[in-house]
Amino acid sequence: MASGVLIVAEHREGKIRKISLELLGLGKKLAGNLGGGLSAVIIGKGVEGLAAELGKFGAEKVFVVEADALSTYSADGYAAAVAAAAKQADPALILIGSSSQGKDLAPRAAAKIGTGLASDCVDVMVDGGKVVCKRPVYSGKCFAKTVAVASPAMASIRPNVFPAAEAVNAAGAVVKVDAGISAVKAKVKEVHAAGSGGVDLTEAERIVSGGRGMKAKEKFKILDDLAKVIGATVGASRAAVDSGYADVSSQVGQTGKVVNPTLYIAFGISGAIQHLAGMRTSKVIVAVNKDPEAPIFQKADYGIVDDLFKVVPIMTEELKKMLAE
């Protein structure tokens, strides 16, 4: 009988990603209510060493799916690997991160397994033995609750919603799974890294974003300077990206990345519904715009009506002083 929780661990450059630790924290909370333990699956080539890391953060059993064909991410290969691990683990619930990779993988894996998927969830609970997922709808204007009717239940989880699991210094049992993957339909031949190599927008605790009000690409440097002071990642609105001021990889919004930081500071962003859909669940929102009627002020916790080119340098210097104390 299906029981417990299986999380799909994500890794990059030899390290477990933060979203995976958040899934372990959530999974640990839910596993007991689903009559079983917490397990994880990690996929790739040469990833067995990372299994111990997952054990340290609460995974009682770690399924390792390794193959030469899985050395880089591929949708069909990874989906087959998740399905193989799920068959062996027989969980009541599968959790996967709603990251860029997770958004591509989750529906394919669900189809392979033959179950449904609740996507981009901000809460998961067990009520009367049934898995209930809460997710934003209508560009985040309201929330819907869905009850899983298929087994296993499957949900993708928005990053930065749940706290990361605390280290328990245990050693989870490692189980190797042969998914029979010798080749994949599509191969990644080369990867070109973009950006500064900082924290990914979807996992960032603090984000500084610029909109069309930045006026030029080179003027984003003042946001880079502010971001360095407070340890933030720089984002942009679609208007800024379309104007050529920022790269598409930094786009926040309905057609970009959905973020959920502790602090989101918006400079020169009017607050169109498409942008709000990507950041409205941020814990604290600060808006700086010279237009007092800008819609973003309706969602902001703090607002400054002024020229951003006056405000940003002052803010940067004052924060430097504060953090130096």
C-alpha positions as CSV (number, residue, x, y, z in Angstrom):
1,M,0.0,0.0,0.0
2,A,1.3,3.4,-1.0
3,S,2.7,5.4,2.0
4,G,5.1,8.2,2.9
5,V,6.6,10.9,0.8
6,L,9.2,10.8,-2.0
7,I,10.9,14.1,-3.0
8,V,12.7,14.6,-6.3
9,A,16.1,16.2,-5.4
10,E,17.6,18.8,-7.7
11,H,21.3,19.4,-7.9
12,R,23.7,21.7,-9.8
13,E,27.5,21.8,-10.0
14,G,27.8,19.0,-7.4
15,K,25.6,20.6,-4.8
16,I,22.0,20.0,-3.6
17,R,19.8,22.9,-4.5
18,K,18.0,24.8,-1.7
19,I,14.6,23.9,-3.1
20,S,15.4,20.2,-2.4
21,L,16.1,21.0,1.3
22,E,12.8,22.8,1.4
23,L,11.0,19.8,0.0
24,L,12.7,17.6,2.6
25,G,11.4,19.9,5.4
26,L,7.9,19.8,4.0
27,G,8.1,16.0,3.3
28,K,9.1,15.3,6.9
29,K,6.1,17.2,8.2
30,L,3.7,15.2,5.9
31,A,5.2,11.7,5.9
32,G,3.9,10.6,9.2
33,N,0.3,11.6,8.3
34,L,0.7,9.5,5.2
35,G,1.6,6.4,7.1
36,G,5.3,6.1,6.1
37,G,8.7,7.6,5.9
38,L,10.5,10.2,3.9
39,S,12.6,9.2,0.9
40,A,14.3,11.0,-2.0
41,V,15.4,10.3,-5.5
42,I,18.5,11.8,-7.1
43,I,19.3,11.5,-10.8
44,G,22.4,12.0,-12.9
45,K,25.9,10.7,-13.4
46,G,28.3,10.4,-10.5
47,V,25.7,11.6,-8.0
48,E,25.8,8.8,-5.4
49,G,28.0,11.0,-3.2
50,L,25.1,13.5,-2.9
51,A,22.9,10.8,-1.5
52,A,24.6,11.1,1.9
53,E,23.8,14.8,1.9
54,L,20.1,14.1,1.5
55,G,20.4,11.6,4.4
56,K,21.9,14.3,6.6
57,F,18.8,16.4,6.1
58,G,16.2,13.7,6.9
59,A,15.8,11.4,3.9
60,E,15.5,7.9,5.4
61,K,16.0,6.3,2.0
62,V,17.7,7.7,-1.1
63,F,17.1,6.2,-4.5
64,V,20.0,6.8,-6.8
65,V,19.4,6.7,-10.6
66,E,22.6,6.9,-12.5
67,A,23.4,6.5,-16.2
68,D,25.7,8.0,-18.7
69,A,22.7,9.3,-20.6
70,L,21.6,11.3,-17.5
71,S,24.9,13.3,-17.2
72,T,22.9,16.4,-18.2
73,Y,19.2,17.1,-17.7
74,S,16.8,15.7,-20.3
75,A,13.1,15.7,-19.9
76,D,12.4,12.1,-21.2
77,G,15.4,10.6,-19.3
78,Y,14.7,12.3,-16.0
79,A,11.0,11.5,-16.2
80,A,11.7,7.9,-16.8
81,A,14.1,7.9,-13.8
82,V,11.5,9.5,-11.5
83,A,8.9,6.9,-12.6
84,A,11.3,4.1,-11.9
85,A,12.1,5.4,-8.4
86,A,8.4,6.0,-7.7
87,K,7.6,2.4,-8.6
88,Q,10.1,1.1,-6.2
89,A,9.4,3.6,-3.4
90,D,5.6,3.3,-3.7
91,P,4.9,6.7,-2.1
92,A,1.5,8.3,-1.2
93,L,2.9,11.7,-2.3
94,I,5.7,12.9,-4.6
95,L,7.1,16.4,-4.2
96,I,9.1,18.2,-6.8
97,G,10.4,21.8,-6.9
98,S,8.6,24.4,-9.1
99,S,12.0,25.5,-10.5
100,S,12.8,26.0,-14.2
101,Q,13.8,22.3,-14.3
102,G,10.9,21.2,-12.1
103,K,8.3,22.9,-14.2
104,D,9.5,21.0,-17.3
105,L,10.0,17.7,-15.5
106,A,6.9,17.5,-13.2
107,P,4.2,17.1,-15.8
108,R,6.3,14.6,-17.9
109,A,7.0,12.5,-14.8
110,A,3.3,12.6,-13.7
111,A,2.3,11.3,-17.2
112,K,4.9,8.5,-17.0
113,I,3.6,7.5,-13.5
114,G,0.0,7.9,-14.6
115,T,-1.1,10.3,-12.0
116,G,-2.3,14.0,-11.7
117,L,-0.2,17.0,-10.7
118,A,-1.0,20.1,-8.6
119,S,1.5,22.7,-9.9
120,D,3.2,25.7,-8.2
121,C,1.8,25.0,-4.8
122,V,2.3,27.2,-1.7
123,D,0.9,24.7,0.8
124,V,0.3,21.0,1.0
125,M,-1.6,19.3,3.8
126,V,-3.2,16.0,4.7
127,D,-6.9,16.1,5.6
128,G,-8.7,12.9,6.4
129,G,-6.0,10.8,4.7
130,K,-6.3,12.8,1.5
131,V,-3.6,15.2,0.1
132,V,-4.9,18.8,-0.3
133,C,-2.8,21.3,-2.2
134,K,-3.2,25.1,-2.2
135,R,-2.0,27.0,-5.3
136,P,-2.5,30.5,-6.7
137,V,-4.8,31.0,-9.6
138,Y,-5.8,34.0,-11.8
139,S,-2.4,35.5,-11.7
140,G,-2.2,35.2,-8.0
141,K,-5.4,37.1,-7.3
142,C,-6.9,34.2,-5.3
143,F,-6.0,30.6,-4.2
144,A,-7.6,27.3,-5.1
145,K,-7.5,24.1,-3.1
146,T,-7.3,20.8,-4.9
147,V,-7.8,17.3,-3.5
148,A,-5.7,14.5,-5.0
149,V,-7.9,11.6,-6.2
150,A,-5.1,9.6,-7.9
151,S,-2.3,7.7,-6.2
152,P,0.4,8.7,-5.8
153,A,-0.5,12.3,-5.3
154,M,2.0,14.7,-6.9
155,A,2.7,18.3,-6.4
156,S,5.3,20.9,-7.5
157,I,6.3,23.4,-4.8
158,R,7.1,27.0,-5.2
159,P,10.6,27.9,-3.9
160,N,11.1,29.9,-0.7
161,V,7.7,29.1,0.7
162,F,8.8,26.4,3.2
163,P,11.8,26.5,5.5
164,A,14.7,24.2,4.6
165,A,15.1,21.0,6.6
166,E,17.5,21.1,9.5
167,A,20.4,18.7,9.5
168,V,19.8,15.6,11.5
169,N,23.2,14.0,10.9
170,A,21.7,10.7,10.0
171,A,22.6,8.4,7.1
172,G,19.8,7.4,4.8
173,A,19.9,4.0,3.2
174,V,21.1,4.2,-0.4
175,V,19.2,2.2,-3.0
176,K,20.4,2.1,-6.6
177,V,17.7,2.0,-9.2
178,D,18.2,0.8,-12.7
179,A,15.7,2.7,-14.9
180,G,17.0,1.0,-18.0
181,I,18.0,4.3,-19.6
182,S,20.7,3.8,-22.2
183,A,19.8,6.7,-24.5
184,V,17.6,9.8,-24.5
185,K,15.7,11.4,-27.4
186,A,17.3,14.8,-26.9
187,K,20.8,15.5,-25.6
188,V,22.3,18.7,-24.3
189,K,25.5,19.2,-26.3
190,E,26.7,22.4,-24.6
191,V,25.8,24.7,-21.8
192,H,26.5,28.4,-21.8
193,A,26.2,29.9,-18.3
194,A,24.4,33.2,-18.1
195,G,24.4,35.9,-15.5
196,S,26.8,36.6,-12.7
197,G,26.8,33.2,-11.1
198,G,24.9,34.5,-8.1
199,V,21.8,33.0,-6.4
200,D,19.1,32.0,-8.9
201,L,16.1,34.4,-8.9
202,T,13.7,31.6,-7.9
203,E,15.8,30.8,-4.8
204,A,16.9,34.3,-3.8
205,E,15.9,35.6,-0.4
206,R,16.3,39.3,-1.6
207,I,15.6,40.7,-5.0
208,V,16.2,44.1,-6.5
209,S,14.3,44.6,-9.7
210,G,14.3,47.4,-12.3
211,G,11.6,48.3,-14.9
212,R,11.3,50.6,-17.9
213,G,12.0,53.5,-15.5
214,M,15.7,52.4,-15.5
215,K,15.9,54.0,-19.0
216,A,19.0,52.2,-20.2
217,K,20.9,49.0,-19.8
218,E,24.0,50.6,-18.3
219,K,21.9,52.3,-15.6
220,F,21.2,48.9,-14.1
221,K,24.6,49.1,-12.6
222,I,23.2,51.1,-9.7
223,L,21.0,48.2,-8.9
224,D,24.0,45.8,-9.1
225,D,25.7,48.0,-6.5
226,L,22.7,48.0,-4.2
227,A,22.3,44.2,-4.6
228,K,26.0,43.6,-3.7
229,V,25.5,45.5,-0.4
230,I,22.5,43.5,0.7
231,G,23.3,40.2,-0.9
232,A,20.4,40.4,-3.4
233,T,19.8,39.1,-6.9
234,V,19.0,41.5,-9.6
235,G,15.7,41.0,-11.5
236,A,13.8,43.0,-14.2
237,S,10.3,43.5,-15.5
238,R,9.2,42.3,-18.9
239,A,9.2,46.0,-20.1
240,A,12.8,46.3,-19.1
241,V,13.7,43.1,-20.9
242,D,11.8,44.0,-24.0
243,S,13.5,47.4,-24.1
244,G,16.9,45.6,-24.0
245,Y,17.9,46.8,-20.6
246,A,18.2,43.3,-19.0
247,D,18.6,39.7,-20.1
248,V,15.5,37.5,-20.3
249,S,17.0,35.2,-17.7
250,S,16.4,38.0,-15.1
251,Q,12.7,38.5,-16.1
252,V,10.2,38.3,-13.2
253,G,6.5,37.9,-14.0
254,Q,3.9,35.7,-15.5
255,T,6.0,35.2,-18.6
256,G,9.2,35.1,-16.7
257,K,10.2,33.6,-13.3
258,V,7.9,33.4,-10.3
259,V,9.7,34.5,-7.2
260,N,9.0,34.4,-3.5
261,P,11.8,36.3,-1.7
262,T,11.7,37.7,1.8
263,L,12.4,41.1,0.4
264,Y,11.5,42.4,-3.1
265,I,12.5,46.0,-4.0
266,A,10.9,47.3,-7.3
267,F,12.5,50.4,-9.0
268,G,10.7,52.1,-11.9
269,I,8.2,49.2,-12.2
270,S,4.6,50.3,-12.7
271,G,3.1,47.0,-11.4
272,A,1.2,45.5,-14.3
273,I,-0.8,42.4,-13.4
274,Q,1.7,40.2,-15.4
275,H,4.6,41.4,-13.2
276,L,2.6,41.2,-10.0
277,A,1.7,37.5,-10.8
278,G,5.4,36.7,-10.5
279,M,6.2,38.4,-7.2
280,R,3.1,39.3,-5.3
281,T,3.7,36.5,-2.7
282,S,7.0,38.1,-1.6
283,K,7.1,38.6,2.2
284,V,7.9,42.3,2.0
285,I,7.5,44.5,-1.1
286,V,9.1,47.9,-1.4
287,A,8.3,50.1,-4.4
288,V,10.1,53.2,-5.7
289,N,8.4,55.1,-8.5
290,K,7.9,58.8,-9.3
291,D,4.3,58.1,-10.3
292,P,2.1,58.1,-7.2
293,E,-0.7,56.4,-9.1
294,A,1.5,53.4,-10.1
295,P,-0.5,50.2,-9.4
296,I,2.5,48.6,-7.6
297,F,1.9,50.9,-4.6
298,Q,-1.4,49.0,-4.0
299,K,0.6,45.8,-3.3
300,A,3.7,47.4,-1.7
301,D,4.3,47.2,2.1
302,Y,6.5,50.4,1.8
303,G,6.5,52.9,-1.0
304,I,8.7,55.9,-2.0
305,V,7.4,58.4,-4.5
306,D,10.5,59.9,-6.0
307,D,13.1,59.6,-8.8
308,L,14.8,56.2,-8.4
309,F,18.1,57.7,-9.6
310,K,18.1,59.8,-6.5
311,V,16.8,57.1,-4.2
312,V,19.0,54.2,-5.1
313,P,22.4,55.8,-4.4
314,I,21.1,57.1,-1.0
315,M,19.7,53.7,-0.1
316,T,22.9,52.0,-1.1
317,E,25.0,54.3,1.1
318,E,22.7,54.1,4.1
319,L,22.6,50.4,4.0
320,K,26.4,50.2,3.8
321,K,26.5,52.3,7.0
322,M,23.9,50.1,8.7
323,L,25.6,46.8,7.8
324,A,29.0,48.1,8.8
325,E,27.8,48.8,12.4
